[in-house]
Amino acid sequence: MMETFGRGCLYIILGIIAVMALAFIVGGTITIPWFILIPLIILAFWAASKKGK
């Protein structure tokens, strides 16, 4: 359980870094609405749970 949580958090952090790098390259700000962000967080934890099995 904790391994899945840790891996999910890692995926979310890597995703945030990727979005920040993209924003830096584009030279602007990227806004992600909450109704898109919440499924992405769920998807990250789902992918982490599948990888653990």
C-alpha distance matrix in Angstrom:
0.0 3.8 5.4 5.2 6.3 8.7 10.0 10.6 12.4 14.3 15.4 16.7 18.5 20.0 21.2 22.7 24.5 25.8 27.2 28.7 30.3 31.7 33.1 34.7 36.3 37.5 38.7 37.6 34.7 32.2 31.1 28.3 28.6 25.7 26.0 25.1 22.6 20.3 20.0 19.4 16.4 15.0 16.0 14.3 10.8 12.0 13.2 10.1 8.3 11.7 12.1 9.1 10.9
3.8 0.0 3.8 5.4 4.9 6.0 8.5 9.6 10.4 12.1 14.1 15.2 16.3 18.2 19.8 20.9 22.4 24.1 25.6 26.8 28.4 30.1 31.4 32.7 34.5 35.9 36.9 35.8 33.1 30.9 30.0 27.5 28.1 25.4 26.2 25.2 22.2 20.4 20.6 19.5 16.2 15.7 16.8 14.4 11.3 13.5 14.2 10.7 10.2 13.7 13.2 10.5 13.2
5.4 3.8 0.0 3.8 5.4 5.1 6.1 8.5 9.9 10.4 12.3 14.2 15.2 16.3 18.2 19.9 21.0 22.4 24.3 25.6 26.8 28.5 30.2 31.3 32.8 34.5 35.7 35.0 32.5 30.2 29.7 27.2 28.3 25.9 26.5 25.1 22.2 20.8 20.5 18.9 16.1 15.7 16.0 13.2 10.7 12.5 12.3 8.5 8.6 11.5 10.2 7.6 10.8
5.2 5.4 3.8 0.0 3.8 5.5 5.1 6.0 8.5 9.7 10.5 12.2 14.1 15.2 16.3 18.3 19.9 20.9 22.5 24.2 25.5 26.8 28.5 30.1 31.4 32.8 34.2 33.2 30.6 28.0 27.3 24.5 25.4 23.0 23.3 21.8 19.2 17.6 17.0 15.6 13.0 12.2 12.3 9.9 7.1 8.7 8.9 5.4 5.3 8.7 8.3 6.5 9.5
6.3 4.9 5.4 3.8 0.0 3.8 5.5 5.1 6.2 8.6 9.9 10.6 12.3 14.2 15.3 16.5 18.4 19.9 21.1 22.5 24.3 25.7 26.9 28.5 30.3 31.5 32.5 31.3 28.5 26.2 25.2 22.6 23.3 20.8 21.5 20.4 17.4 15.7 15.9 14.7 11.4 11.3 12.4 9.7 6.9 9.9 10.7 7.5 8.2 11.8 11.6 10.3 13.3
8.7 6.0 5.1 5.5 3.8 0.0 3.8 5.4 5.1 6.2 8.7 9.9 10.5 12.3 14.2 15.3 16.5 18.3 20.0 21.0 22.4 24.3 25.7 26.8 28.6 30.2 31.1 30.3 27.8 25.7 25.3 23.0 24.3 22.2 23.3 21.8 18.6 17.6 18.0 16.0 12.9 13.7 14.2 10.8 9.1 12.2 11.9 8.5 10.2 13.3 12.0 10.9 14.4
10.0 8.5 6.1 5.1 5.5 3.8 0.0 3.8 5.4 4.9 6.2 8.7 9.8 10.5 12.3 14.3 15.2 16.4 18.4 19.9 20.9 22.5 24.3 25.5 26.9 28.5 29.8 29.2 26.9 24.6 24.4 22.1 23.6 21.8 22.5 20.5 17.7 17.0 16.7 14.3 11.9 12.5 12.1 8.6 7.6 10.2 8.9 5.6 8.3 10.6 8.9 8.8 12.5
10.6 9.6 8.5 6.0 5.1 5.4 3.8 0.0 3.8 5.3 5.1 6.3 8.7 9.9 10.6 12.4 14.3 15.3 16.6 18.4 19.9 21.1 22.6 24.3 25.8 26.9 28.3 27.2 24.6 22.1 21.5 18.9 20.1 18.1 18.8 16.9 14.1 13.2 13.0 10.8 8.2 8.9 8.9 5.4 4.5 7.8 7.5 5.2 7.9 10.6 10.1 10.5 13.7
12.4 10.4 9.9 8.5 6.2 5.1 5.4 3.8 0.0 3.8 5.4 5.0 6.1 8.5 9.7 10.5 12.3 14.1 15.3 16.4 18.3 19.9 21.0 22.4 24.3 25.6 26.5 25.4 22.8 20.6 20.1 18.0 19.4 17.5 18.9 17.3 13.9 13.5 14.2 11.8 8.9 10.8 11.4 7.9 7.7 11.3 11.1 8.9 11.6 14.3 13.5 13.7 17.1
14.3 12.1 10.4 9.7 8.6 6.2 4.9 5.3 3.8 0.0 3.8 5.4 5.1 6.1 8.5 9.9 10.5 12.2 14.2 15.3 16.4 18.3 19.9 20.9 22.5 24.2 25.3 24.8 22.6 20.6 20.8 18.9 21.0 19.7 21.1 18.8 15.6 15.9 16.2 13.2 11.1 13.1 12.7 8.9 9.6 12.7 11.3 9.1 12.5 14.5 12.8 13.4 17.1
15.4 14.1 12.3 10.5 9.9 8.7 6.2 5.1 5.4 3.8 0.0 3.8 5.5 5.1 6.1 8.7 9.9 10.4 12.3 14.2 15.2 16.4 18.3 19.8 21.0 22.4 23.9 23.3 21.1 18.7 18.8 16.7 18.7 17.7 18.6 16.0 13.2 13.8 13.5 10.2 8.9 10.9 9.7 6.0 8.0 10.6 8.8 7.8 11.5 12.9 11.6 13.2 16.5
16.7 15.2 14.2 12.2 10.6 9.9 8.7 6.3 5.0 5.4 3.8 0.0 3.8 5.5 5.0 6.2 8.7 9.8 10.6 12.3 14.2 15.3 16.4 18.3 20.0 20.9 22.1 21.0 18.4 16.0 15.7 13.6 15.6 14.4 15.8 13.5 10.3 11.1 11.7 8.5 6.7 9.8 9.6 6.4 8.6 11.6 10.9 10.3 13.5 15.4 14.8 16.2 19.3
18.5 16.3 15.2 14.1 12.3 10.5 9.8 8.7 6.1 5.1 5.5 3.8 0.0 3.8 5.3 5.1 6.2 8.6 9.9 10.5 12.2 14.2 15.2 16.4 18.4 19.9 20.6 19.9 17.6 15.9 16.2 14.9 17.4 16.6 18.6 16.3 12.9 14.2 15.2 12.0 10.4 13.6 13.4 10.1 11.9 15.1 14.0 12.9 16.3 18.2 16.9 18.1 21.5
20.0 18.2 16.3 15.2 14.2 12.3 10.5 9.9 8.5 6.1 5.1 5.5 3.8 0.0 3.8 5.5 5.1 6.1 8.7 9.8 10.4 12.3 14.2 15.2 16.4 18.3 19.6 19.4 17.6 15.8 16.8 15.6 18.4 18.2 19.8 16.9 14.1 15.9 16.1 12.4 11.8 14.7 13.6 10.3 12.9 15.4 13.5 12.9 16.6 17.7 16.1 17.8 21.2
21.2 19.8 18.2 16.3 15.3 14.2 12.3 10.6 9.7 8.5 6.1 5.0 5.3 3.8 0.0 3.8 5.4 5.0 6.2 8.6 9.8 10.5 12.3 14.2 15.3 16.4 18.0 17.3 15.3 12.9 13.6 12.1 15.0 15.1 16.4 13.3 10.9 13.1 13.2 9.4 9.7 12.9 11.6 9.2 12.4 14.6 13.0 13.3 16.9 17.8 16.9 19.0 22.0
22.7 20.9 19.9 18.3 16.5 15.3 14.3 12.4 10.5 9.9 8.7 6.2 5.1 5.5 3.8 0.0 3.8 5.4 5.1 6.1 8.6 9.8 10.5 12.2 14.2 15.2 16.0 15.0 12.7 10.9 11.6 10.8 13.9 14.1 16.3 13.7 10.8 13.3 14.4 11.1 10.8 14.5 14.1 11.7 14.5 17.2 16.2 16.1 19.6 21.0 20.1 21.9 25.0
24.5 22.4 21.0 19.9 18.4 16.5 15.2 14.3 12.3 10.5 9.9 8.7 6.2 5.1 5.4 3.8 0.0 3.8 5.5 5.0 6.1 8.5 9.7 10.4 12.2 14.1 14.9 14.8 13.3 12.2 13.9 13.8 17.2 17.7 19.9 17.1 14.5 17.1 17.9 14.4 14.3 17.7 16.9 14.2 17.0 19.6 18.0 17.7 21.4 22.5 21.1 22.9 26.2
25.8 24.1 22.4 20.9 19.9 18.3 16.4 15.3 14.1 12.2 10.4 9.8 8.6 6.1 5.0 5.4 3.8 0.0 3.8 5.5 5.1 6.2 8.6 9.8 10.6 12.2 13.9 14.0 13.0 11.3 13.4 13.1 16.7 17.8 19.4 16.1 14.2 17.1 17.3 13.6 14.5 17.7 16.2 14.0 17.3 19.3 17.3 17.8 21.5 22.0 20.7 23.1 26.1
27.2 25.6 24.3 22.5 21.1 20.0 18.4 16.6 15.3 14.2 12.3 10.6 9.9 8.7 6.2 5.1 5.5 3.8 0.0 3.8 5.4 5.0 6.1 8.6 9.8 10.4 11.9 11.1 9.5 7.6 9.7 9.7 13.4 15.0 16.8 13.7 12.0 15.4 16.0 12.7 13.9 17.3 16.2 14.7 18.1 20.1 18.7 19.5 22.9 23.7 22.9 25.2 28.1
28.7 26.8 25.6 24.2 22.5 21.0 19.9 18.4 16.4 15.3 14.2 12.3 10.5 9.8 8.6 6.1 5.0 5.5 3.8 0.0 3.8 5.4 5.0 6.1 8.6 9.8 10.1 9.8 8.5 8.0 10.5 11.7 15.3 16.8 19.2 16.6 14.6 17.9 19.0 15.8 16.4 20.0 19.4 17.4 20.5 22.9 21.6 21.8 25.4 26.4 25.3 27.4 30.5
30.3 28.4 26.8 25.5 24.3 22.4 20.9 19.9 18.3 16.4 15.2 14.2 12.2 10.4 9.8 8.6 6.1 5.1 5.4 3.8 0.0 3.8 5.4 5.0 6.2 8.6 9.6 10.6 10.6 10.4 13.5 14.6 18.4 20.1 22.1 19.1 17.4 20.7 21.3 17.9 18.8 22.2 21.0 18.9 22.2 24.3 22.4 22.8 26.5 27.1 25.6 27.9 31.0
31.7 30.1 28.5 26.8 25.7 24.3 22.5 21.1 19.9 18.3 16.4 15.3 14.2 12.3 10.5 9.8 8.5 6.2 5.0 5.4 3.8 0.0 3.8 5.4 5.1 6.1 8.3 9.0 9.2 8.4 11.8 12.9 16.7 18.9 20.6 17.4 16.4 20.0 20.3 17.1 18.7 22.0 20.5 19.1 22.6 24.3 22.5 23.5 27.1 27.4 26.3 28.9 31.7
33.1 31.4 30.2 28.5 26.9 25.7 24.3 22.6 21.0 19.9 18.3 16.4 15.2 14.2 12.3 10.5 9.7 8.6 6.1 5.0 5.4 3.8 0.0 3.8 5.5 5.1 5.8 5.5 5.6 6.0 9.6 11.8 15.4 17.9 20.0 17.4 16.3 20.0 20.9 18.1 19.5 22.9 22.0 20.7 24.1 26.1 24.7 25.6 29.0 29.7 28.9 31.3 34.2
34.7 32.7 31.3 30.1 28.5 26.8 25.5 24.3 22.4 20.9 19.8 18.3 16.4 15.2 14.2 12.2 10.4 9.8 8.6 6.1 5.0 5.4 3.8 0.0 3.8 5.5 4.9 6.7 8.0 9.5 13.1 15.4 19.0 21.3 23.6 21.0 19.6 23.2 24.2 21.2 22.2 25.8 24.8 23.1 26.4 28.5 26.9 27.4 31.0 31.7 30.5 32.8 35.9
36.3 34.5 32.8 31.4 30.3 28.6 26.9 25.8 24.3 22.5 21.0 20.0 18.4 16.4 15.3 14.2 12.2 10.6 9.8 8.6 6.2 5.1 5.5 3.8 0.0 3.8 5.4 8.1 10.3 11.2 14.9 16.9 20.6 23.2 25.0 22.0 21.2 24.8 25.3 22.2 23.7 27.0 25.6 24.1 27.6 29.3 27.4 28.2 31.9 32.2 30.8 33.4 36.3
37.5 35.9 34.5 32.8 31.5 30.2 28.5 26.9 25.6 24.2 22.4 20.9 19.9 18.3 16.4 15.2 14.1 12.2 10.4 9.8 8.6 6.1 5.1 5.5 3.8 0.0 3.8 5.7 8.3 9.2 12.9 15.3 18.7 21.7 23.3 20.6 20.3 24.1 24.6 21.8 23.7 27.0 25.6 24.7 28.2 29.8 28.2 29.4 32.9 33.1 32.2 34.9 37.6
38.7 36.9 35.7 34.2 32.5 31.1 29.8 28.3 26.5 25.3 23.9 22.1 20.6 19.6 18.0 16.0 14.9 13.9 11.9 10.1 9.6 8.3 5.8 4.9 5.4 3.8 0.0 3.8 7.1 9.6 13.1 16.1 19.4 22.3 24.4 22.1 21.4 25.2 26.2 23.6 25.1 28.5 27.6 26.5 29.8 31.8 30.4 31.3 34.8 35.4 34.4 36.9 39.8
37.6 35.8 35.0 33.2 31.3 30.3 29.2 27.2 25.4 24.8 23.3 21.0 19.9 19.4 17.3 15.0 14.8 14.0 11.1 9.8 10.6 9.0 5.5 6.7 8.1 5.7 3.8 0.0 3.7 6.6 9.8 13.1 16.2 19.2 21.4 19.5 18.9 22.6 24.0 21.7 23.2 26.6 26.1 25.2 28.4 30.4 29.5 30.4 33.8 34.5 34.0 36.3 39.2
34.7 33.1 32.5 30.6 28.5 27.8 26.9 24.6 22.8 22.6 21.1 18.4 17.6 17.6 15.3 12.7 13.3 13.0 9.5 8.5 10.6 9.2 5.6 8.0 10.3 8.3 7.1 3.7 0.0 3.8 6.4 9.9 12.9 15.7 18.2 16.4 15.6 19.3 20.9 18.8 20.1 23.6 23.4 22.6 25.7 27.8 27.2 28.1 31.2 32.3 31.9 34.1 36.9
32.2 30.9 30.2 28.0 26.2 25.7 24.6 22.1 20.6 20.6 18.7 16.0 15.9 15.8 12.9 10.9 12.2 11.3 7.6 8.0 10.4 8.4 6.0 9.5 11.2 9.2 9.6 6.6 3.8 0.0 3.8 6.5 9.9 12.8 14.9 12.9 12.3 16.1 17.4 15.4 17.0 20.3 20.0 19.5 22.7 24.5 24.0 25.2 28.2 29.1 29.0 31.3 34.0
31.1 30.0 29.7 27.3 25.2 25.3 24.4 21.5 20.1 20.8 18.8 15.7 16.2 16.8 13.6 11.6 13.9 13.4 9.7 10.5 13.5 11.8 9.6 13.1 14.9 12.9 13.1 9.8 6.4 3.8 0.0 3.8 6.4 9.4 11.8 10.4 10.0 13.5 15.3 13.9 15.4 18.5 18.8 18.8 21.6 23.4 23.5 24.7 27.4 28.6 28.9 31.0 33.5
28.3 27.5 27.2 24.5 22.6 23.0 22.1 18.9 18.0 18.9 16.7 13.6 14.9 15.6 12.1 10.8 13.8 13.1 9.7 11.7 14.6 12.9 11.8 15.4 16.9 15.3 16.1 13.1 9.9 6.5 3.8 0.0 3.8 6.5 8.4 6.7 6.4 10.0 11.6 10.4 12.1 15.0 15.3 15.7 18.4 20.0 20.3 21.8 24.3 25.4 26.0 28.1 30.4
28.6 28.1 28.3 25.4 23.3 24.3 23.6 20.1 19.4 21.0 18.7 15.6 17.4 18.4 15.0 13.9 17.2 16.7 13.4 15.3 18.4 16.7 15.4 19.0 20.6 18.7 19.4 16.2 12.9 9.9 6.4 3.8 0.0 3.8 5.5 5.5 6.2 8.9 10.8 10.9 12.5 14.8 15.7 16.7 18.9 20.3 21.3 22.9 24.9 26.1 27.2 29.2 31.2
25.7 25.4 25.9 23.0 20.8 22.2 21.8 18.1 17.5 19.7 17.7 14.4 16.6 18.2 15.1 14.1 17.7 17.8 15.0 16.8 20.1 18.9 17.9 21.3 23.2 21.7 22.3 19.2 15.7 12.8 9.4 6.5 3.8 0.0 3.8 5.3 4.8 6.0 8.8 9.7 10.3 12.3 14.0 15.1 16.7 18.2 19.7 21.0 22.6 24.3 25.7 27.2 29.2
26.0 26.2 26.5 23.3 21.5 23.3 22.5 18.8 18.9 21.1 18.6 15.8 18.6 19.8 16.4 16.3 19.9 19.4 16.8 19.2 22.1 20.6 20.0 23.6 25.0 23.3 24.4 21.4 18.2 14.9 11.8 8.4 5.5 3.8 0.0 3.8 5.7 5.8 7.1 9.2 10.6 11.5 13.0 15.0 16.5 17.3 19.0 20.8 22.1 23.3 25.1 26.9 28.4
25.1 25.2 25.1 21.8 20.4 21.8 20.5 16.9 17.3 18.8 16.0 13.5 16.3 16.9 13.3 13.7 17.1 16.1 13.7 16.6 19.1 17.4 17.4 21.0 22.0 20.6 22.1 19.5 16.4 12.9 10.4 6.7 5.5 5.3 3.8 0.0 3.8 5.7 5.8 6.5 9.0 10.4 10.8 12.6 14.9 15.6 16.7 18.7 20.4 21.3 22.8 24.9 26.6
22.6 22.2 22.2 19.2 17.4 18.6 17.7 14.1 13.9 15.6 13.2 10.3 12.9 14.1 10.9 10.8 14.5 14.2 12.0 14.6 17.4 16.4 16.3 19.6 21.2 20.3 21.4 18.9 15.6 12.3 10.0 6.4 6.2 4.8 5.7 3.8 0.0 3.8 5.7 5.1 6.3 8.8 9.8 10.6 12.7 14.2 15.3 16.7 18.6 20.1 21.2 23.0 25.0
20.3 20.4 20.8 17.6 15.7 17.6 17.0 13.2 13.5 15.9 13.8 11.1 14.2 15.9 13.1 13.3 17.1 17.1 15.4 17.9 20.7 20.0 20.0 23.2 24.8 24.1 25.2 22.6 19.3 16.1 13.5 10.0 8.9 6.0 5.8 5.7 3.8 0.0 3.8 5.4 5.2 6.3 8.6 9.9 11.0 12.4 14.3 15.6 16.8 18.6 20.2 21.6 23.4
20.0 20.6 20.5 17.0 15.9 18.0 16.7 13.0 14.2 16.2 13.5 11.7 15.2 16.1 13.2 14.4 17.9 17.3 16.0 19.0 21.3 20.3 20.9 24.2 25.3 24.6 26.2 24.0 20.9 17.4 15.3 11.6 10.8 8.8 7.1 5.8 5.7 3.8 0.0 3.8 5.4 5.0 6.0 8.5 10.0 10.2 12.0 14.1 15.1 16.2 18.1 19.9 21.3
19.4 19.5 18.9 15.6 14.7 16.0 14.3 10.8 11.8 13.2 10.2 8.5 12.0 12.4 9.4 11.1 14.4 13.6 12.7 15.8 17.9 17.1 18.1 21.2 22.2 21.8 23.6 21.7 18.8 15.4 13.9 10.4 10.9 9.7 9.2 6.5 5.1 5.4 3.8 0.0 3.8 5.4 4.9 6.2 8.8 9.7 10.4 12.3 14.2 15.2 16.4 18.5 20.4
16.4 16.2 16.1 13.0 11.4 12.9 11.9 8.2 8.9 11.1 8.9 6.7 10.4 11.8 9.7 10.8 14.3 14.5 13.9 16.4 18.8 18.7 19.5 22.2 23.7 23.7 25.1 23.2 20.1 17.0 15.4 12.1 12.5 10.3 10.6 9.0 6.3 5.2 5.4 3.8 0.0 3.8 5.4 5.1 6.5 8.6 9.9 10.7 12.6 14.4 15.5 16.9 19.1
15.0 15.7 15.7 12.2 11.3 13.7 12.5 8.9 10.8 13.1 10.9 9.8 13.6 14.7 12.9 14.5 17.7 17.7 17.3 20.0 22.2 22.0 22.9 25.8 27.0 27.0 28.5 26.6 23.6 20.3 18.5 15.0 14.8 12.3 11.5 10.4 8.8 6.3 5.0 5.4 3.8 0.0 3.8 5.4 5.3 6.1 8.6 9.9 10.6 12.4 14.3 15.5 17.1
16.0 16.8 16.0 12.3 12.4 14.2 12.1 8.9 11.4 12.7 9.7 9.6 13.4 13.6 11.6 14.1 16.9 16.2 16.2 19.4 21.0 20.5 22.0 24.8 25.6 25.6 27.6 26.1 23.4 20.0 18.8 15.3 15.7 14.0 13.0 10.8 9.8 8.6 6.0 4.9 5.4 3.8 0.0 3.8 5.5 4.9 6.0 8.5 9.8 10.5 12.2 14.3 15.7
14.3 14.4 13.2 9.9 9.7 10.8 8.6 5.4 7.9 8.9 6.0 6.4 10.1 10.3 9.2 11.7 14.2 14.0 14.7 17.4 18.9 19.1 20.7 23.1 24.1 24.7 26.5 25.2 22.6 19.5 18.8 15.7 16.7 15.1 15.0 12.6 10.6 9.9 8.5 6.2 5.1 5.4 3.8 0.0 3.8 5.5 5.2 6.2 8.7 10.0 10.7 12.5 14.8
10.8 11.3 10.7 7.1 6.9 9.1 7.6 4.5 7.7 9.6 8.0 8.6 11.9 12.9 12.4 14.5 17.0 17.3 18.1 20.5 22.2 22.6 24.1 26.4 27.6 28.2 29.8 28.4 25.7 22.7 21.6 18.4 18.9 16.7 16.5 14.9 12.7 11.0 10.0 8.8 6.5 5.3 5.5 3.8 0.0 3.8 5.4 4.9 6.2 8.6 9.8 10.6 12.8
12.0 13.5 12.5 8.7 9.9 12.2 10.2 7.8 11.3 12.7 10.6 11.6 15.1 15.4 14.6 17.2 19.6 19.3 20.1 22.9 24.3 24.3 26.1 28.5 29.3 29.8 31.8 30.4 27.8 24.5 23.4 20.0 20.3 18.2 17.3 15.6 14.2 12.4 10.2 9.7 8.6 6.1 4.9 5.5 3.8 0.0 3.8 5.4 5.1 6.3 8.7 10.0 11.1
13.2 14.2 12.3 8.9 10.7 11.9 8.9 7.5 11.1 11.3 8.8 10.9 14.0 13.5 13.0 16.2 18.0 17.3 18.7 21.6 22.4 22.5 24.7 26.9 27.4 28.2 30.4 29.5 27.2 24.0 23.5 20.3 21.3 19.7 19.0 16.7 15.3 14.3 12.0 10.4 9.9 8.6 6.0 5.2 5.4 3.8 0.0 3.8 5.5 5.1 6.2 8.7 10.3
10.1 10.7 8.5 5.4 7.5 8.5 5.6 5.2 8.9 9.1 7.8 10.3 12.9 12.9 13.3 16.1 17.7 17.8 19.5 21.8 22.8 23.5 25.6 27.4 28.2 29.4 31.3 30.4 28.1 25.2 24.7 21.8 22.9 21.0 20.8 18.7 16.7 15.6 14.1 12.3 10.7 9.9 8.5 6.2 4.9 5.4 3.8 0.0 3.8 5.5 5.2 6.3 9.0
8.3 10.2 8.6 5.3 8.2 10.2 8.3 7.9 11.6 12.5 11.5 13.5 16.3 16.6 16.9 19.6 21.4 21.5 22.9 25.4 26.5 27.1 29.0 31.0 31.9 32.9 34.8 33.8 31.2 28.2 27.4 24.3 24.9 22.6 22.1 20.4 18.6 16.8 15.1 14.2 12.6 10.6 9.8 8.7 6.2 5.1 5.5 3.8 0.0 3.8 5.5 5.2 6.7
11.7 13.7 11.5 8.7 11.8 13.3 10.6 10.6 14.3 14.5 12.9 15.4 18.2 17.7 17.8 21.0 22.5 22.0 23.7 26.4 27.1 27.4 29.7 31.7 32.2 33.1 35.4 34.5 32.3 29.1 28.6 25.4 26.1 24.3 23.3 21.3 20.1 18.6 16.2 15.2 14.4 12.4 10.5 10.0 8.6 6.3 5.1 5.5 3.8 0.0 3.8 5.4 5.5
12.1 13.2 10.2 8.3 11.6 12.0 8.9 10.1 13.5 12.8 11.6 14.8 16.9 16.1 16.9 20.1 21.1 20.7 22.9 25.3 25.6 26.3 28.9 30.5 30.8 32.2 34.4 34.0 31.9 29.0 28.9 26.0 27.2 25.7 25.1 22.8 21.2 20.2 18.1 16.4 15.5 14.3 12.2 10.7 9.8 8.7 6.2 5.2 5.5 3.8 0.0 3.8 5.5
9.1 10.5 7.6 6.5 10.3 10.9 8.8 10.5 13.7 13.4 13.2 16.2 18.1 17.8 19.0 21.9 22.9 23.1 25.2 27.4 27.9 28.9 31.3 32.8 33.4 34.9 36.9 36.3 34.1 31.3 31.0 28.1 29.2 27.2 26.9 24.9 23.0 21.6 19.9 18.5 16.9 15.5 14.3 12.5 10.6 10.0 8.7 6.3 5.2 5.4 3.8 0.0 3.8
10.9 13.2 10.8 9.5 13.3 14.4 12.5 13.7 17.1 17.1 16.5 19.3 21.5 21.2 22.0 25.0 26.2 26.1 28.1 30.5 31.0 31.7 34.2 35.9 36.3 37.6 39.8 39.2 36.9 34.0 33.5 30.4 31.2 29.2 28.4 26.6 25.0 23.4 21.3 20.4 19.1 17.1 15.7 14.8 12.8 11.1 10.3 9.0 6.7 5.5 5.5 3.8 0.0
